[in-house]
Structure formats: structure tokens, C-alpha cells
Amino acid sequence: MPLLNQKFKTNFVWGNLFNELFKPTPKLEEQLNYHLNRISSNYIACQFRFQSLLGDFKEYDFPTLPLDKQQSLITACTETLCELQKRHNLPVLVTSDSSGYLSHVSKLENIFIIPGDIVHIDCTHDAAENIYMKSFVDFMMLSKADKIYSIVAGQMYPSEFPLYAAKVNNVPFERIIL
């Protein structure tokens, strides 16, 4: 944005442009309202991008860790999640590309996940609309958090997905490298 604004002597803000260009469909708006009502208060969000590390989401040729390393990674990520929840004393929305990790953390108190099938839009070309909906709900729910954390450990991918969600509503963003 700074180069664009400098070159054309404009004062565009990424989130303002996003909100001007993209309006939620009625189905997406309904899903957002439903999940916002479920959380029913301010919340922080934590995003985890495992790719294929936990073996439940195949993406390109990324490796799957041995079971003992998977468990160590899950433990490290969950400990960090719990520390952040304790620090903020708020409910936590957790988004991830691992259904196994989401299932694991969904059992914790004041942890919220968006149910649904997980796909990577680049790798899925002909799924039904509802399959893609989870990605949009995750993105928009991240954008409504009080703060967004991207948590990365080992070979995890430092995704830009939560960074751009933060830009939608100028939400504070922090990447934590374990």
C-alpha cells in the first residue's frame, strides 16, 4: 500500500478497500452471526498452519512427521494456546488446517472452532460451495478478533492468511515462533 499511495498520491488503507470491495453473502453473514453469538464476547484468535505435518491434511509434497514428533508439536502448540488464553482471559477462536488439531483443542474450555471440512483453496477445484465456506468463515471470524496470533513451530508454515485477516479490521497481529 505505501508504494501505491506514494506513486498515486492516495491514502488507501488495505482494510478499507477490502471492506468496500467484498461484502459477505447472506449465507456467510448468517454463519458469522451464528459463530459470533456462540462466542458471545470479545475473543482472541490463534491460527496454526500445519500443512501435512500431522498427517490429516495432504498438501502438495509436504512431509508428515512421525507420530512421536506429531505429539510433541501438538503439545507445544497447545501449551502456547493455553498461555495466551490465560494471559488475555478471553475465549479463543482457533483456526487450523488440521482437523485433528482442531478436534484436540475443541475439548478445552473457552476454545471455539468453526466446524466443517478443511480444504486448501489452491488444491481443491471442484468442491461444493459449503466446502469452501469454512475458509471464508475462518477468515472473517479472525478479522473480528481483538488480537490474532499466528503460532509457528518447527516445520510449520508461517501463513499470511491470519495477517491479511488482521488487516481487514486493523486487528493487532503477532506471529509467535516456538
CYANA upper distance limits for C-alpha pairs under 8 A (distance plus 0.5 A):
  1 MET  CA      5 ASN  CA      6.50
  1 MET  CA     12 PHE  CA      7.47
  1 MET  CA     13 VAL  CA      7.64
  1 MET  CA     14 TRP  CA      7.43
  2 PRO  CA      6 GLN  CA      6.46
  3 LEU  CA      7 LYS  CA      6.48
  4 LEU  CA      8 PHE  CA      6.61
  4 LEU  CA      9 LYS  CA      8.41
  4 LEU  CA     10 THR  CA      7.98
  5 ASN  CA      9 LYS  CA      5.72
  5 ASN  CA     10 THR  CA      4.93
  5 ASN  CA     11 ASN  CA      5.99
  5 ASN  CA     12 PHE  CA      6.88
  6 GLN  CA     10 THR  CA      7.30
 12 PHE  CA     16 ASN  CA      7.94
 12 PHE  CA     17 LEU  CA      7.63
 13 VAL  CA     17 LEU  CA      6.85
 14 TRP  CA     18 PHE  CA      6.69
 14 TRP  CA    167 LYS  CA      7.07
 14 TRP  CA    168 VAL  CA      7.48
 15 GLY  CA     19 ASN  CA      6.63
 15 GLY  CA    167 LYS  CA      5.78
 15 GLY  CA    168 VAL  CA      4.43
 15 GLY  CA    169 ASN  CA      6.26
 15 GLY  CA    170 ASN  CA      7.26
 16 ASN  CA     20 GLU  CA      6.63
 16 ASN  CA    168 VAL  CA      7.66
 16 ASN  CA    169 ASN  CA      8.45
 17 LEU  CA     21 LEU  CA      6.58
 18 PHE  CA     22 PHE  CA      6.32
 18 PHE  CA    168 VAL  CA      6.90
 19 ASN  CA     23 LYS  CA      7.18
 19 ASN  CA    168 VAL  CA      7.50
 24 PRO  CA     28 LEU  CA      6.09
 24 PRO  CA     29 GLU  CA      6.13
 25 THR  CA     29 GLU  CA      6.55
 26 PRO  CA     30 GLU  CA      6.54
 27 LYS  CA     31 GLN  CA      6.84
 28 LEU  CA     32 LEU  CA      6.66
 28 LEU  CA    133 MET  CA      7.77
 28 LEU  CA    136 PHE  CA      8.09
 28 LEU  CA    137 VAL  CA      7.25
 29 GLU  CA     33 ASN  CA      6.65
 30 GLU  CA     34 TYR  CA      6.66
 31 GLN  CA     35 HIS  CA      6.79
 31 GLN  CA    137 VAL  CA      7.44
 32 LEU  CA     36 LEU  CA      6.50
 32 LEU  CA    137 VAL  CA      6.91
 32 LEU  CA    140 MET  CA      7.99
 32 LEU  CA    141 MET  CA      7.29
 33 ASN  CA     37 ASN  CA      6.55
 34 TYR  CA     38 ARG  CA      6.83
 35 HIS  CA     39 ILE  CA      6.85
 35 HIS  CA    114 ILE  CA      8.09
 36 LEU  CA     40 SER  CA      6.43
 36 LEU  CA     41 SER  CA      8.31
 36 LEU  CA    141 MET  CA      8.31
 39 ILE  CA     43 TYR  CA      8.02
 39 ILE  CA     91 PRO  CA      7.58
 39 ILE  CA    112 PHE  CA      7.66
 41 SER  CA     91 PRO  CA      8.20
 42 ASN  CA     90 LEU  CA      7.34
 42 ASN  CA     91 PRO  CA      7.83
 42 ASN  CA    145 ALA  CA      7.43
 42 ASN  CA    146 ASP  CA      6.98
 43 TYR  CA     90 LEU  CA      5.88
 43 TYR  CA     91 PRO  CA      5.47
 43 TYR  CA     92 VAL  CA      6.05
 43 TYR  CA     93 LEU  CA      7.39
 43 TYR  CA    145 ALA  CA      5.94
 43 TYR  CA    146 ASP  CA      6.28
 43 TYR  CA    147 LYS  CA      8.16
 44 ILE  CA     88 HIS  CA      8.31
 44 ILE  CA     90 LEU  CA      7.17
 44 ILE  CA     91 PRO  CA      7.05
 44 ILE  CA     92 VAL  CA      5.51
 44 ILE  CA     93 LEU  CA      6.78
 44 ILE  CA    145 ALA  CA      5.62
 44 ILE  CA    146 ASP  CA      5.75
 44 ILE  CA    147 LYS  CA      5.49
 44 ILE  CA    148 ILE  CA      6.49
 44 ILE  CA    149 TYR  CA      8.41
 45 ALA  CA     92 VAL  CA      5.80
 45 ALA  CA     93 LEU  CA      5.03
 45 ALA  CA     94 VAL  CA      6.25
 45 ALA  CA     95 THR  CA      8.11
 45 ALA  CA    142 LEU  CA      6.63
 45 ALA  CA    145 ALA  CA      6.51
 45 ALA  CA    146 ASP  CA      8.25
 45 ALA  CA    147 LYS  CA      6.80
 45 ALA  CA    148 ILE  CA      5.25
 45 ALA  CA    149 TYR  CA      6.60
 46 CYS  CA     81 LEU  CA      7.67
 46 CYS  CA     92 VAL  CA      7.45
 46 CYS  CA     93 LEU  CA      6.78
 46 CYS  CA     94 VAL  CA      5.45
 46 CYS  CA     95 THR  CA      6.92
 46 CYS  CA    148 ILE  CA      6.38
 46 CYS  CA    149 TYR  CA      5.20
 46 CYS  CA    150 SER  CA      6.33
 46 CYS  CA    151 ILE  CA      7.38
 47 GLN  CA     94 VAL  CA      6.31
 47 GLN  CA     95 THR  CA      5.30
 47 GLN  CA     96 SER  CA      6.19
 47 GLN  CA    148 ILE  CA      8.09
 47 GLN  CA    149 TYR  CA      6.69
 47 GLN  CA    150 SER  CA      5.33
 47 GLN  CA    151 ILE  CA      6.68
 47 GLN  CA    162 PRO  CA      7.27
 48 PHE  CA     94 VAL  CA      8.29
 48 PHE  CA     95 THR  CA      6.89
 48 PHE  CA     96 SER  CA      5.26
 48 PHE  CA     97 ASP  CA      7.63
 48 PHE  CA    150 SER  CA      6.76
 48 PHE  CA    151 ILE  CA      6.08
 48 PHE  CA    152 VAL  CA      7.24
 48 PHE  CA    156 MET  CA      8.44
 49 ARG  CA     96 SER  CA      6.13
 49 ARG  CA     97 ASP  CA      6.25
 49 ARG  CA     98 SER  CA      8.13
 49 ARG  CA    151 ILE  CA      8.44
 49 ARG  CA    152 VAL  CA      7.87
 49 ARG  CA    156 MET  CA      6.50
 49 ARG  CA    157 TYR  CA      6.07
 49 ARG  CA    158 PRO  CA      7.51
 49 ARG  CA    159 SER  CA      7.00
 50 PHE  CA     54 LEU  CA      7.25
 50 PHE  CA     96 SER  CA      7.90
 50 PHE  CA     97 ASP  CA      6.87
 50 PHE  CA     98 SER  CA      7.03
 50 PHE  CA    155 GLN  CA      8.42
 50 PHE  CA    156 MET  CA      5.53
 50 PHE  CA    157 TYR  CA      6.97
 51 GLN  CA     57 PHE  CA      6.97
 51 GLN  CA     58 LYS  CA      7.51
 51 GLN  CA     59 GLU  CA      6.57
 51 GLN  CA     62 PHE  CA      7.34
 51 GLN  CA     97 ASP  CA      7.06
 51 GLN  CA     98 SER  CA      8.01
 51 GLN  CA    156 MET  CA      7.50
 51 GLN  CA    157 TYR  CA      7.57
 52 SER  CA     56 ASP  CA      7.17
 52 SER  CA     57 PHE  CA      5.73
 52 SER  CA     58 LYS  CA      5.60
 52 SER  CA     59 GLU  CA      6.40
 52 SER  CA     62 PHE  CA      6.11
 52 SER  CA     63 PRO  CA      6.37
 52 SER  CA     64 THR  CA      5.82
 53 LEU  CA     62 PHE  CA      7.81
 53 LEU  CA     63 PRO  CA      6.36
 53 LEU  CA     64 THR  CA      4.67
 53 LEU  CA     65 LEU  CA      5.67
 53 LEU  CA     70 GLN  CA      7.60
 53 LEU  CA    155 GLN  CA      8.25
 53 LEU  CA    156 MET  CA      7.97
 54 LEU  CA     64 THR  CA      6.39
 54 LEU  CA     65 LEU  CA      6.79
 54 LEU  CA     70 GLN  CA      6.20
 54 LEU  CA     98 SER  CA      7.62
 54 LEU  CA    100 GLY  CA      8.21
 55 GLY  CA     64 THR  CA      5.75
 55 GLY  CA     65 LEU  CA      7.83
 56 ASP  CA     98 SER  CA      6.71
 56 ASP  CA     99 SER  CA      7.31
 56 ASP  CA    100 GLY  CA      7.15
 57 PHE  CA     97 ASP  CA      7.45
 57 PHE  CA     98 SER  CA      6.63
 57 PHE  CA     99 SER  CA      8.23
 57 PHE  CA    118 ILE  CA      8.49
 58 LYS  CA     62 PHE  CA      8.10
 59 GLU  CA    120 HIS  CA      8.27
 59 GLU  CA    123 CYS  CA      7.77
 60 TYR  CA    123 CYS  CA      8.46
 65 LEU  CA     69 LYS  CA      6.38
 65 LEU  CA     70 GLN  CA      6.19
 66 PRO  CA     70 GLN  CA      6.68
 67 LEU  CA     71 GLN  CA      6.73
 68 ASP  CA     72 SER  CA      6.84
 69 LYS  CA     73 LEU  CA      6.63
 70 GLN  CA     74 ILE  CA      6.65
 71 GLN  CA     75 THR  CA      6.58
 72 SER  CA     76 ALA  CA      6.67
 73 LEU  CA     77 CYS  CA      6.65
 73 LEU  CA    153 ALA  CA      7.72
 73 LEU  CA    154 GLY  CA      8.46
 74 ILE  CA     78 THR  CA      6.50
 74 ILE  CA    101 TYR  CA      7.58
 75 THR  CA     79 GLU  CA      6.55
 76 ALA  CA     80 THR  CA      6.86
 76 ALA  CA    153 ALA  CA      8.46
 76 ALA  CA    178 LEU  CA      8.34
 77 CYS  CA     81 LEU  CA      6.67
 77 CYS  CA    151 ILE  CA      7.74
 77 CYS  CA    153 ALA  CA      7.99
 78 THR  CA     82 CYS  CA      6.65
 78 THR  CA    105 VAL  CA      7.72
 79 GLU  CA     83 GLU  CA      6.72
 80 THR  CA     84 LEU  CA      6.76
 81 LEU  CA     85 GLN  CA      6.74
 82 CYS  CA     86 LYS  CA      6.63
 83 GLU  CA     87 ARG  CA      6.62
 84 LEU  CA     88 HIS  CA      6.66
 85 GLN  CA     89 ASN  CA      6.05
 85 GLN  CA     90 LEU  CA      6.60
 85 GLN  CA     91 PRO  CA      7.38
 85 GLN  CA     92 VAL  CA      7.01
 86 LYS  CA     90 LEU  CA      8.19
 90 LEU  CA    110 ASN  CA      8.21
 91 PRO  CA    110 ASN  CA      5.32
 91 PRO  CA    111 ILE  CA      6.47
 91 PRO  CA    112 PHE  CA      7.85
 92 VAL  CA    110 ASN  CA      6.87
 92 VAL  CA    111 ILE  CA      5.48
 92 VAL  CA    112 PHE  CA      6.53
 93 LEU  CA    111 ILE  CA      6.52
 93 LEU  CA    112 PHE  CA      5.21
 93 LEU  CA    113 ILE  CA      6.30
 93 LEU  CA    142 LEU  CA      8.16
 94 VAL  CA    102 LEU  CA      7.80
 94 VAL  CA    111 ILE  CA      7.41
 94 VAL  CA    112 PHE  CA      6.62
 94 VAL  CA    113 ILE  CA      5.88
 95 THR  CA    102 LEU  CA      7.86
 95 THR  CA    113 ILE  CA      6.97
 95 THR  CA    114 ILE  CA      7.90
 95 THR  CA    138 ASP  CA      6.98
 96 SER  CA    101 TYR  CA      7.93
 96 SER  CA    102 LEU  CA      7.21
 97 ASP  CA    118 ILE  CA      6.65
 97 ASP  CA    119 VAL  CA      7.99
 97 ASP  CA    120 HIS  CA      8.45
 98 SER  CA    102 LEU  CA      6.81
 98 SER  CA    118 ILE  CA      8.00
 99 SER  CA    103 SER  CA      6.55
 99 SER  CA    117 ASP  CA      8.45
 99 SER  CA    118 ILE  CA      7.49
100 GLY  CA    104 HIS  CA      6.66
101 TYR  CA    105 VAL  CA      6.78
102 LEU  CA    106 SER  CA      6.37
102 LEU  CA    113 ILE  CA      7.26
103 SER  CA    107 LYS  CA      7.58
104 HIS  CA    108 LEU  CA      8.49
105 VAL  CA    111 ILE  CA      7.39
106 SER  CA    111 ILE  CA      6.36
106 SER  CA    112 PHE  CA      6.89
106 SER  CA    113 ILE  CA      7.00
107 LYS  CA    111 ILE  CA      8.12
114 ILE  CA    134 LYS  CA      7.56
114 ILE  CA    137 VAL  CA      8.11
114 ILE  CA    138 ASP  CA      7.33
115 PRO  CA    134 LYS  CA      8.01
116 GLY  CA    131 ILE  CA      7.87
116 GLY  CA    134 LYS  CA      6.51
117 ASP  CA    131 ILE  CA      6.48
117 ASP  CA    134 LYS  CA      7.52
118 ILE  CA    131 ILE  CA      7.89
118 ILE  CA    134 LYS  CA      7.58
118 ILE  CA    135 SER  CA      8.04
119 VAL  CA    123 CYS  CA      7.88
119 VAL  CA    124 THR  CA      7.07
119 VAL  CA    131 ILE  CA      7.75
119 VAL  CA    132 TYR  CA      7.61
119 VAL  CA    135 SER  CA      8.16
120 HIS  CA    124 THR  CA      6.71
121 ILE  CA    125 HIS  CA      7.66
121 ILE  CA    132 TYR  CA      7.84
127 ALA  CA    131 ILE  CA      6.70
127 ALA  CA    132 TYR  CA      7.91
128 ALA  CA    132 TYR  CA      7.71
129 GLU  CA    133 MET  CA      6.86
130 ASN  CA    134 LYS  CA      7.79
132 TYR  CA    136 PHE  CA      7.46
133 MET  CA    137 VAL  CA      6.64
134 LYS  CA    138 ASP  CA      6.44
135 SER  CA    139 PHE  CA      6.66
136 PHE  CA    140 MET  CA      6.62
137 VAL  CA    141 MET  CA      6.38
138 ASP  CA    142 LEU  CA      6.55
139 PHE  CA    143 SER  CA      6.84
139 PHE  CA    161 PHE  CA      7.86
139 PHE  CA    162 PRO  CA      7.67
139 PHE  CA    165 ALA  CA      6.15
140 MET  CA    144 LYS  CA      7.08
140 MET  CA    165 ALA  CA      7.22
141 MET  CA    145 ALA  CA      7.23
142 LEU  CA    148 ILE  CA      7.30
142 LEU  CA    162 PRO  CA      7.31
142 LEU  CA    165 ALA  CA      6.38
142 LEU  CA    166 ALA  CA      7.44
143 SER  CA    165 ALA  CA      5.18
143 SER  CA    166 ALA  CA      5.65
143 SER  CA    167 LYS  CA      7.95
143 SER  CA    168 VAL  CA      6.44
143 SER  CA    169 ASN  CA      6.45
143 SER  CA    171 VAL  CA      7.26
144 LYS  CA    169 ASN  CA      7.51
144 LYS  CA    171 VAL  CA      8.08
145 ALA  CA    171 VAL  CA      7.49
146 ASP  CA    171 VAL  CA      6.81
146 ASP  CA    172 PRO  CA      7.72
147 LYS  CA    166 ALA  CA      8.40
147 LYS  CA    171 VAL  CA      6.22
147 LYS  CA    172 PRO  CA      5.47
147 LYS  CA    173 PHE  CA      6.48
147 LYS  CA    174 GLU  CA      8.47
148 ILE  CA    162 PRO  CA      7.44
148 ILE  CA    163 LEU  CA      8.49
148 ILE  CA    166 ALA  CA      7.24
148 ILE  CA    171 VAL  CA      7.54
148 ILE  CA    172 PRO  CA      6.83
148 ILE  CA    173 PHE  CA      5.38
148 ILE  CA    174 GLU  CA      6.90
149 TYR  CA    162 PRO  CA      8.19
149 TYR  CA    173 PHE  CA      6.41
149 TYR  CA    174 GLU  CA      5.43
149 TYR  CA    175 ARG  CA      6.09
149 TYR  CA    176 ILE  CA      7.39
150 SER  CA    158 PRO  CA      7.77
150 SER  CA    159 SER  CA      8.12
150 SER  CA    162 PRO  CA      7.16
150 SER  CA    173 PHE  CA      8.30
150 SER  CA    174 GLU  CA      6.84
150 SER  CA    175 ARG  CA      5.09
150 SER  CA    176 ILE  CA      6.61
151 ILE  CA    158 PRO  CA      8.29
151 ILE  CA    175 ARG  CA      6.41
151 ILE  CA    176 ILE  CA      5.35
151 ILE  CA    177 ILE  CA      6.66
151 ILE  CA    178 LEU  CA      7.93
152 VAL  CA    156 MET  CA      5.97
152 VAL  CA    157 TYR  CA      7.16
152 VAL  CA    158 PRO  CA      6.60
152 VAL  CA    175 ARG  CA      7.91
152 VAL  CA    176 ILE  CA      6.64
152 VAL  CA    177 ILE  CA      5.42
152 VAL  CA    178 LEU  CA      6.63
153 ALA  CA    177 ILE  CA      6.32
153 ALA  CA    178 LEU  CA      5.28
154 GLY  CA    178 LEU  CA      7.88
158 PRO  CA    175 ARG  CA      8.48
159 SER  CA    163 LEU  CA      8.26
160 GLU  CA    164 TYR  CA      6.72
161 PHE  CA    165 ALA  CA      6.78
162 PRO  CA    166 ALA  CA      6.60
162 PRO  CA    173 PHE  CA      8.42
163 LEU  CA    167 LYS  CA      6.97
163 LEU  CA    173 PHE  CA      6.98
164 TYR  CA    168 VAL  CA      7.08
165 ALA  CA    169 ASN  CA      8.17
166 ALA  CA    170 ASN  CA      6.14
166 ALA  CA    171 VAL  CA      5.12
166 ALA  CA    172 PRO  CA      7.05
166 ALA  CA    173 PHE  CA      6.68
167 LYS  CA    171 VAL  CA      6.87
